[in-house]
Amino acid sequence: MKTPAKDRTLFLKEQAVEVVNRLGELEQIPNHGIARAYNCPALRIRYTDPETSECDEFYHLDVWDCERKVPYVVWLANEPSEIVTFKQGSWETFFVA
């Protein structure tokens, strides 16, 4: 079921993936594989895909505001995203400013 909150979360996911793909650097994650990561004073983004994962066939997107994971979204290729975690906050303005 689509809701405004889910639509907003998925919009923020797409924005975060764009930022990390454009500005991020490759980072080795022990026992998981390689991720693309972007760190700035306001937040930290980590994006992994099945091609560089040692564990699974899912795409993963994590965004941290300080030490709090604010969205965590997973999905399979050509499948709807699953929002595992979402916490509203000022971090959202980074992607819509």
Buried (B, 14 or more C-beta within 10 A) or exposed (E): EEEEEBEBBBEBBBBBBEBBEEEBEEEEBEEBBBBBBBBEEEBBBBBBBBEBBEEEEBBBBBBBBEEEBBBBBBBEEEEEBEBEEBEEEEBBEBBEE
